[in-house]
Structures are given as structure tokens and as C-alpha cells.
Amino acid sequence: MKLKTIGLALVATAFMASAALAQTGTMQPIPNPPEKAKAHHAKKKHMAKKAEAAASDAKAPAAAPAKK
């Protein structure tokens, strides 16, 4: 037998086997991994601290006006 004939027979056998397995349902497609949400936690924490500081400044009594 020629090497080319053996190679072709191997390829055909592999194709037939994969087709048979796909029909029986044993070959399942590999699912894509879920997309991860982008984290923007640092910016939110920074903005929360700014808002908290502004709120505490608004609650603090105003400085006493300078006496003349």
C-alpha cells in the first residue's frame, strides 16, 4: 500500500468517527466563558468619600465672623 492511501484512509476514518459521535450527542461544543463585568470600584469609593466630606462640611457650623 502507498503511504498516501493509508493517510487518506486515516483521515476518512477520523472524519466518520467524529460525525458518528456528533450525531449521538457525546461531542458537546465548548461553551464560551461568561464575560466579566468591568470593575470601577475605586472611582465609586473615591466619589463616595468626596460626597461624605461635602455632607459633613455642610453640617458643621460656619466659622464665626471676625469681630471688628
Secondary structure, 3 states (H helix, E strand, C coil): CCHHHHHHHHHHHHHHHHHHHHHHCCCCCCCCCCCCCCCCHHHHHHHHHHHHHHHHHHHCCCCCCCCC
